[in-house]
Amino acid sequence: MSQAICKLIAQELNVRPEQVTAAVNLIDDGNTVPFIARYRKEVTGGLDDTQLRNLDSRLSYLRELDDRRQTILKSIQDQGKLTAALEQEIQQADSKTRLEDLYLPYKPKRRTKGQIAIEAGLEPLADALWNHPQTEPEIEAAKYVSADKGIADNKAALDGARAIIMERIAEDANLLEKVRSYLTRHAELVSRVVTGQEQAGEKFKDYFAHNEALNKVPSHRALAMLRGRNEGFLTLAMNADPAQEEGARQSYCETLIADHYGISLSQAPADVWRKQVISWAWRIKVSMHMETELMGALKERSEIEAIEVFATNLKDLLMAAPAGPRATLGLDPGLRTGSKIAVVDATGKVLTTETIYPHPPQKQYDQAMAVVDKLVRKFNVDLIAIGNGTASRETDSFVGDLIARGNLKVQKIMVSEAGASVYSASELAAKEFPNMDVSLRGAVSIARRLQDPLAELVKIDPKSIGVGQYQHDVSQSMLAKRLDAVVEDCVNAVGVDVNTASAALLTRVAGLSTTMAQNIVDYRDENGRFEARTTLKKVARLGPKAFEQCAGFLRIMDGKNPLDASSVHPEAYPVVKAIAEKNSKAVKSLIGDTEFLRGLHAVDYTNDSFGLPTVTDIIKELDKPGRDPRPEFKTATFAEGVEKVSDLEVGMVLEGVVSNVANFGAFVDIGVHQDGLVHISALTDRYVADPREVVKAGDIVKVKVMEVDVQRKRIALSMRLNDEPGQDNRTQRSSEPRNNQNQMRSQGGQQRRREEPAGNNAMGGAFAAAFAKAKR
């Protein structure tokens, strides 16, 4: 069966079966996805990390499916009902749904009306009426009346016969597949408000009378309606026949049932009974079963889409450009409780902390300015990172004034502080800064996330970073698994300096557990910096397998072996040595010698252990060792004098940072404490199916202010700078209807709320509401 699984996955991924087989063997041997993707290209035929993640996920599903298949076969075998034909059907089932359909008639369950009727001897009556329409129901039923068997009269006999056929229909796997296929294409999702809940459930008013094709409901709308139902404000139902005139007495699915059994209803004596059986079977059993199943499938599909939105945004955020190893002053703005300051050196080590009160109610402006000026000069600060929460624009102006007054050679940058409070209060932060006030830890995090977003954000639960879509409404285990995979891939793509990395960052390196990561830090603290990768073998509990998995992703700068600062794996050092010896060069002289390296032919250095892909990667790495795949550091410049929503004017062109991307558009921070929305239709002049085709989280973009609702703090933006405000400038019909509502929330005490309000105006439809940014 494992070969069959590999063949199926190969078809789905459009790769060769032997590639999948090789990857499965590596995964089963305990190899991590980053390691396989980077250092086992010859074995897998070059499968990348995305393909390997999909393979791993599909492998788990298919193995669970196979385990369930064996359980079902054994159950039916133990009942003595397993035929060769049934076994073949079960073996060929390619989904859990199909498998459960086939098992339905044999699944142990409480005694049903149909089973009771069979025990009473009514099965022959049921067969006669169902298969021979000329049979007279009343005359035939009279033969089965028996007080001893609990059949009091003709009606009881006919009812029992009906129950038998209804259960057969409801458990017919092939019929269910036909009905499911029809409903998937044609059924409609119907949402209605619960009577009396109109006012309490006003946030769901767009769905008070909402109908939509079940197979076209986008994930965020589906999750919104499901939340409305869970909170008791909405009822959701399936309309199997949306094209049918209201009041029609028969569903098309009843016709499907009749056709499946070759039944043509006319005026035959048993046809009234047979019609009733079909109608009841559909309405009472099949319809309810299908509604539950299809609603569950809609939820699952929506969850997967929402999780992928989160994963994509998280990857973009983690892979944002780092400012690099520069002395940085982190400023966590505040009003009443003051603004917290932390100065860190180029390695992220905390040098000092302070609290200043430049804003109301204290208004110690000049005193605060003197404090910051002194810190900048004393510690040769290059960058000032300002958190983007409460009082951020006031603080930004304060810092701008400071730089101008003091003629300071320092750059100020607004930094997202999402999740900073979660880190500040975490056990990890308490261990890192046991004697530091919780509020000051946030300033440290803000400074460090400017230096290296990846290294700092890995300390925070990904769900607390605030780039998710309906993250509370999806499977938390599925979400956590997907996000952990994203973090792992990002960390290993960049690489980690083993002599400066925190335990939290090291934990994300391929092959390292939490315990191993902490042991590396402890060893470093006790014995000083690592001078060679081989020294890692001395770390407690870091055995040969773990070393194999992690070594290539750990960097040792200025160590004994120059290759230790690169992504060349220690197992491949002999290849580099061979290149050096063959060309009479020292290993160190190879590094960075672009002209020489470009003249090499990788095939000349391949052998049984290292093929062309690996040698090619080694030569590229020697040219630019330890190269960072992240983009160059750039910052957005917020407009002076535009600090709150009321400062905005329609028609303004501003620079901003994409803070989040949803299925219906992108949210942009333009420096007014309220993200504006660029609807999917206003991202570009061409048709866009997915906003991520145009933007990603962290992008710096120029936008035009199209509409502003100061009272509700809603901002509509366009990246099509030629658009004229006040007009419907959309050049495409997006899949997002004008009356959609959507909410997006983040954990950790922060909440960003996005809604697309009801109504037919541009503000209420084409553009969704922006986040309400609350300070942690």
Secondary structure in CASP SS format (residue, H / E / C, confidence):
PFRMAT SS
TARGET T0000
AUTHOR 0000-0000-0000
METHOD secondary structure of the structure
MODEL  1
M C 1.00
S H 1.00
Q H 1.00
A H 1.00
I H 1.00
C H 1.00
K H 1.00
L H 1.00
I H 1.00
A H 1.00
Q H 1.00
E H 1.00
L H 1.00
N C 1.00
V C 1.00
R C 1.00
P H 1.00
E H 1.00
Q H 1.00
V H 1.00
T H 1.00
A H 1.00
A H 1.00
V H 1.00
N H 1.00
L H 1.00
I H 1.00
D H 1.00
D C 1.00
G C 1.00
N C 1.00
T C 1.00
V H 1.00
P H 1.00
F H 1.00
I H 1.00
A H 1.00
R H 1.00
Y H 1.00
R C 1.00
K H 1.00
E H 1.00
V H 1.00
T H 1.00
G C 1.00
G C 1.00
L C 1.00
D C 1.00
D H 1.00
T H 1.00
Q H 1.00
L H 1.00
R H 1.00
N H 1.00
L H 1.00
D H 1.00
S H 1.00
R H 1.00
L H 1.00
S H 1.00
Y H 1.00
L H 1.00
R H 1.00
E H 1.00
L H 1.00
D H 1.00
D H 1.00
R H 1.00
R H 1.00
Q H 1.00
T H 1.00
I H 1.00
L H 1.00
K H 1.00
S H 1.00
I H 1.00
Q H 1.00
D H 1.00
Q C 1.00
G C 1.00
K C 1.00
L C 1.00
T C 1.00
A H 1.00
A H 1.00
L H 1.00
E H 1.00
Q H 1.00
E H 1.00
I H 1.00
Q H 1.00
Q H 1.00
A C 1.00
D C 1.00
S C 1.00
K H 1.00
T H 1.00
R H 1.00
L H 1.00
E H 1.00
D H 1.00
L H 1.00
Y H 1.00
L H 1.00
P H 1.00
Y H 1.00
K C 1.00
P C 1.00
K C 1.00
R C 1.00
R C 1.00
T C 1.00
K H 1.00
G H 1.00
Q H 1.00
I H 1.00
A H 1.00
I H 1.00
E H 1.00
A C 1.00
G C 1.00
L C 1.00
E H 1.00
P H 1.00
L H 1.00
A H 1.00
D H 1.00
A H 1.00
L H 1.00
W H 1.00
N H 1.00
H C 1.00
P C 1.00
Q C 1.00
T C 1.00
E C 1.00
P H 1.00
E H 1.00
I H 1.00
E H 1.00
A H 1.00
A H 1.00
K C 1.00
Y C 1.00
V C 1.00
S E 1.00
A H 1.00
D H 1.00
K H 1.00
G C 1.00
I E 1.00
A C 1.00
D C 1.00
N H 1.00
K H 1.00
A H 1.00
A H 1.00
L H 1.00
D H 1.00
G H 1.00
A H 1.00
R H 1.00
A H 1.00
I H 1.00
I H 1.00
M H 1.00
E H 1.00
R H 1.00
I H 1.00
A H 1.00
E C 1.00
D C 1.00
A H 1.00
N H 1.00
L H 1.00
L H 1.00
E H 1.00
K H 1.00
V H 1.00
R H 1.00
S H 1.00
Y H 1.00
L H 1.00
T H 1.00
R H 1.00
H H 1.00
A C 1.00
E E 1.00
L E 1.00
V E 1.00
S E 1.00
R E 1.00
V E 1.00
V C 1.00
T C 1.00
G C 1.00
Q C 1.00
E C 1.00
Q C 1.00
A C 1.00
G C 1.00
E H 1.00
K H 1.00
F H 1.00
K H 1.00
D H 1.00
Y H 1.00
F C 1.00
A E 1.00
H E 1.00
N E 1.00
E E 1.00
A E 1.00
L H 1.00
N H 1.00
K H 1.00
V C 1.00
P C 1.00
S H 1.00
H H 1.00
R H 1.00
A H 1.00
L H 1.00
A H 1.00
M H 1.00
L H 1.00
R H 1.00
G H 1.00
R H 1.00
N H 1.00
E C 1.00
G C 1.00
F C 1.00
L E 1.00
T E 1.00
L E 1.00
A E 1.00
M E 1.00
N E 1.00
A C 1.00
D C 1.00
P C 1.00
A C 1.00
Q C 1.00
E C 1.00
E C 1.00
G C 1.00
A C 1.00
R C 1.00
Q C 1.00
S C 1.00
Y H 1.00
C H 1.00
E H 1.00
T H 1.00
L H 1.00
I H 1.00
A H 1.00
D H 1.00
H H 1.00
Y C 1.00
G C 1.00
I C 1.00
S C 1.00
L C 1.00
S C 1.00
Q C 1.00
A C 1.00
P C 1.00
A C 1.00
D H 1.00
V H 1.00
W H 1.00
R H 1.00
K H 1.00
Q H 1.00
V H 1.00
I H 1.00
S H 1.00
W H 1.00
A H 1.00
W H 1.00
R H 1.00
I H 1.00
K H 1.00
V H 1.00
S H 1.00
M H 1.00
H H 1.00
M H 1.00
E H 1.00
T H 1.00
E H 1.00
L H 1.00
M H 1.00
G H 1.00
A H 1.00
L H 1.00
K H 1.00
E H 1.00
R H 1.00
S H 1.00
E H 1.00
I H 1.00
E H 1.00
A H 1.00
I H 1.00
E H 1.00
V H 1.00
F H 1.00
A H 1.00
T H 1.00
N H 1.00
L H 1.00
K H 1.00
D H 1.00
L H 1.00
L H 1.00
M C 1.00
A C 1.00
A C 1.00
P C 1.00
A C 1.00
G C 1.00
P C 1.00
R C 1.00
A C 1.00
T E 1.00
L E 1.00
G E 1.00
L E 1.00
D E 1.00
P C 1.00
G C 1.00
L C 1.00
R C 1.00
T C 1.00
G C 1.00
S E 1.00
K E 1.00
I E 1.00
A E 1.00
V E 1.00
V E 1.00
D C 1.00
A C 1.00
T C 1.00
G C 1.00
K C 1.00
V E 1.00
L E 1.00
T E 1.00
T E 1.00
E E 1.00
T E 1.00
I E 1.00
Y C 1.00
P C 1.00
H C 1.00
P C 1.00
P C 1.00
Q C 1.00
K C 1.00
Q C 1.00
Y H 1.00
D H 1.00
Q H 1.00
A H 1.00
M H 1.00
A H 1.00
V H 1.00
V H 1.00
D H 1.00
K H 1.00
L H 1.00
V H 1.00
R H 1.00
K H 1.00
F C 1.00
N C 1.00
V C 1.00
D C 1.00
L E 1.00
I E 1.00
A E 1.00
I E 1.00
G E 1.00
N C 1.00
G C 1.00
T C 1.00
A C 1.00
S H 1.00
R H 1.00
E H 1.00
T H 1.00
D H 1.00
S H 1.00
F H 1.00
V H 1.00
G H 1.00
D H 1.00
L H 1.00
I H 1.00
A H 1.00
R H 1.00
G H 1.00
N C 1.00
L C 1.00
K C 1.00
V C 1.00
Q E 1.00
K E 1.00
I E 1.00
M E 1.00
V E 1.00
S C 1.00
E C 1.00
A C 1.00
G C 1.00
A H 1.00
S H 1.00
V H 1.00
Y H 1.00
S H 1.00
A C 1.00
S C 1.00
E H 1.00
L H 1.00
A H 1.00
A H 1.00
K H 1.00
E H 1.00
F C 1.00
P C 1.00
N C 1.00
M C 1.00
D C 1.00
V H 1.00
S H 1.00
L H 1.00
R H 1.00
G H 1.00
A H 1.00
V H 1.00
S H 1.00
I H 1.00
A H 1.00
R H 1.00
R H 1.00
L H 1.00
Q H 1.00
D C 1.00
P H 1.00
L H 1.00
A H 1.00
E H 1.00
L H 1.00
V C 1.00
K C 1.00
I C 1.00
D C 1.00
P H 1.00
K H 1.00
S H 1.00
I C 1.00
G C 1.00
V C 1.00
G C 1.00
Q C 1.00
Y C 1.00
Q H 1.00
H H 1.00
D H 1.00
V C 1.00
S C 1.00
Q H 1.00
S H 1.00
M H 1.00
L H 1.00
A H 1.00
K H 1.00
R H 1.00
L H 1.00
D H 1.00
A H 1.00
V H 1.00
V H 1.00
E H 1.00
D H 1.00
C H 1.00
V H 1.00
N H 1.00
A H 1.00
V H 1.00
G C 1.00
V E 1.00
D E 1.00
V C 1.00
N C 1.00
T C 1.00
A C 1.00
S C 1.00
A H 1.00
A H 1.00
L H 1.00
L H 1.00
T H 1.00
R C 1.00
V C 1.00
A C 1.00
G C 1.00
L C 1.00
S C 1.00
T H 1.00
T H 1.00
M H 1.00
A H 1.00
Q H 1.00
N H 1.00
I H 1.00
V H 1.00
D H 1.00
Y H 1.00
R H 1.00
D H 1.00
E H 1.00
N H 1.00
G C 1.00
R C 1.00
F C 1.00
E C 1.00
A C 1.00
R H 1.00
T H 1.00
T H 1.00
L H 1.00
K H 1.00
K H 1.00
V C 1.00
A C 1.00
R C 1.00
L C 1.00
G C 1.00
P H 1.00
K H 1.00
A H 1.00
F H 1.00
E H 1.00
Q H 1.00
C H 1.00
A H 1.00
G H 1.00
F H 1.00
L E 1.00
R E 1.00
I C 1.00
M C 1.00
D C 1.00
G C 1.00
K C 1.00
N C 1.00
P H 1.00
L H 1.00
D H 1.00
A H 1.00
S C 1.00
S C 1.00
V C 1.00
H C 1.00
P H 1.00
E H 1.00
A H 1.00
Y H 1.00
P H 1.00
V H 1.00
V H 1.00
K H 1.00
A H 1.00
I H 1.00
A H 1.00
E H 1.00
K H 1.00
N C 1.00
S C 1.00
K C 1.00
A C 1.00
V H 1.00
K H 1.00
S H 1.00
L H 1.00
I C 1.00
G C 1.00
D C 1.00
T H 1.00
E H 1.00
F H 1.00
L H 1.00
R H 1.00
G C 1.00
L C 1.00
H C 1.00
A H 1.00
V H 1.00
D H 1.00
Y H 1.00
T C 1.00
N C 1.00
D C 1.00
S C 1.00
F C 1.00
G C 1.00
L H 1.00
P H 1.00
T H 1.00
V H 1.00
T H 1.00
D H 1.00
I H 1.00
I H 1.00
K H 1.00
E H 1.00
L H 1.00
D H 1.00
K C 1.00
P C 1.00
G C 1.00
R C 1.00
D C 1.00
P C 1.00
R C 1.00
P C 1.00
E C 1.00
F C 1.00
K C 1.00
T C 1.00
A C 1.00
T C 1.00
F C 1.00
A C 1.00
E C 1.00
G C 1.00
V C 1.00
E C 1.00
K C 1.00
V H 1.00
S H 1.00
D H 1.00
L C 1.00
E C 1.00
V C 1.00
G C 1.00
M C 1.00
V E 1.00
L E 1.00
E E 1.00
G E 1.00
V E 1.00
V E 1.00
S E 1.00
N E 1.00
V E 1.00
A E 1.00
N C 1.00
F C 1.00
G E 1.00
A E 1.00
F E 1.00
V E 1.00
D E 1.00
I C 1.00
G C 1.00
V C 1.00
H C 1.00
Q C 1.00
D C 1.00
G E 1.00
L E 1.00
V E 1.00
H E 1.00
I H 1.00
S H 1.00
A H 1.00
L C 1.00
T C 1.00
D C 1.00
R C 1.00
Y C 1.00
V C 1.00
A C 1.00
D C 1.00
P H 1.00
R H 1.00
E H 1.00
V C 1.00
V C 1.00
K C 1.00
A C 1.00
G C 1.00
D C 1.00
I E 1.00
V E 1.00
K E 1.00
V E 1.00
K E 1.00
V E 1.00
M E 1.00
E E 1.00
V E 1.00
D E 1.00
V C 1.00
Q C 1.00
R C 1.00
K C 1.00
R E 1.00
I E 1.00
A E 1.00
L E 1.00
S E 1.00
M C 1.00
R C 1.00
L C 1.00
N C 1.00
D C 1.00
E C 1.00
P C 1.00
G C 1.00
Q C 1.00
D C 1.00
N C 1.00
R C 1.00
T C 1.00
Q C 1.00
R C 1.00
S C 1.00
S C 1.00
E C 1.00
P C 1.00
R C 1.00
N C 1.00
N C 1.00
Q C 1.00
N C 1.00
Q C 1.00
M C 1.00
R C 1.00
S C 1.00
Q C 1.00
G C 1.00
G C 1.00
Q C 1.00
Q C 1.00
R C 1.00
R C 1.00
R C 1.00
E C 1.00
E C 1.00
P C 1.00
A C 1.00
G C 1.00
N C 1.00
N C 1.00
A C 1.00
M C 1.00
G C 1.00
G C 1.00
A C 1.00
F C 1.00
A C 1.00
A C 1.00
A C 1.00
F C 1.00
A C 1.00
K C 1.00
A C 1.00
K C 1.00
R C 1.00
END
